[in-house]
Amino acid sequence: MLTPPVSFFWFRRDLRLTDNAGLYHALKSGTLVIPVFIYDTDILEKLPDKQDRRVQFIQEAIKSLAENLEKLGSFLRLKQGKPLDIFTKLVQEKTITAVYANHDYEPYAQQRDAAVEEYLKTRGIPFYTFKDQVIFEKNEITKADREPYTVFTPYKKRWLNTINSFFVKAYPTEKYFHQFASINSVPLPTLTDLGFQHTDLVTPNIRVAEEIITHYHKTRDYPAQAGTSRLSVHLRFGTISIRQVVQLAQRLNATWLNELIWRDFYHMILFHFPRVVSQAFKPAYDHIPWENNEKYFAQWCTGTTGYPLVDAGMRELNATGFMHNRVRMVVASFLCKHLLIDWRWGEAYFATKLLDYDLAANNGGWQWAAGSGCDAGPYFRVFNPAAQLKKFDPGNLYVKKWVPEWESSNYNQPLIDHDFARKRAINTYKAALTDFKNGN
């Protein structure tokens, strides 16, 4: 006996019911919609830390999503496995008219979605995807010759000249909630069921503090202050809408809006230049002879370099899954230029620790710090950690919190002298780039 036709909406980086582009189109299609979330084993099995805070964050977001759906008389269909295998089974169980989802720009996601789409096509089922996690994507902001921008400032100018109320208007999904299919609830899998353990995660609330955003341009560089929105993790997993956030930025603070434009920029770069995942955006920088001292790298990871601001940042990251953005720049510069360790090592470490880890932004930030990215800082810009500490943590409050022993005899001596490291980095970079330019 054939089951009534249904559509599926596949939640991924958009774990909310309101202002969700793909969900809106699914519900508006007129067919009953079954919401589904897949615990993708291709991703989960590659996570080395079985106390990964991100998995717990997702788990809590899924619980909230499921509870909200249950209030609407529906429920979240949960599956664990490889997405292609899951959809192969779902097609056998249901008469499916279409599958809906939102765009994902990372290379793995592109391959995953292409495989699912190709399979569904063989069964006559369309796979519709929509822009949801950025304001502008792919080829929406380009130069006059339709080539992608690789420098931020002209990209930002075009972005600002293009933006209007249409691009930030919320999708009124609430109007169509009656289109959710009524399905029986099933128990949520536990972290243990997924092969993970409970962590010390304190789930960040979706609290839009307008006063903080209003003064963001004055407070954002001081890690001891509560001067940033802390919404990055919610943007990463889509528990808040980028359109809602940009509307706030337009109303409250141009500097904060600038950071959101950087986010769009890096997603655009990743889409057009997927090679940046493993290669320098500027090919010459792949010829830098990194020292890659494993002992120094271990001390950087554990926050025992003898540079207080660097150590505070790394300890905050290890303890909480968060690091202040100004400090991210300092610790990244220190790894690449003071220690001459490949930026890919640092990027990979951040990928395992950051609660708000986002491939596009993480890669963009690291390549900026190393000088190898598009519109990156020049190679001869080497942050002085001591000067950064004096300027941005003048009362030493941040350092005292995370490195309580820093003024005692128990604190490590600096791994390397700043002046020596700065000169070595500049000379190493200059020689490598000159050799590349000369074809050596």
Secondary structure, 3 states (H helix, E strand, C coil): CCCCCEEEEEECCCCCCCCCHHHHHHHHCCCCEEEEEEEEHHHHCCCCCCCCHHHHHHHHHHHHHHHHHHHCCCCCEEEEECHHHHHHHHHHHCCEEEEEEECCCCHHHHHHHHHHHHHHHHCCCCEEEECCCCCCCCCCCECCCCCECCCHHHHHHHHHHHCCHHHHCCCCHHHHHHHECCCCCCCCCCCCCCCCCCCCCCCCCCCCCHHHHHCHHHHCCCCCCCCCCCCHHHHHHCCCCHHHHHHHHHHHCHHHHHHHHHHHHHHHHHHHCHHHHCCCCCHHHHHCCCCCCHHHHHHHHHCCCCCHHHHHHHHHHHHHCCCCHHHHHHHHHHHHHHCCCCHHHHHHHHHHHCCCCCHHHHHHHHHHHHCCCCCCCCCCCCCCHHHHHHHHCCCCHHHHHHCCCCCCCCCCCCCCCHHHHHHHHHHHHHHHHHHHHCCC
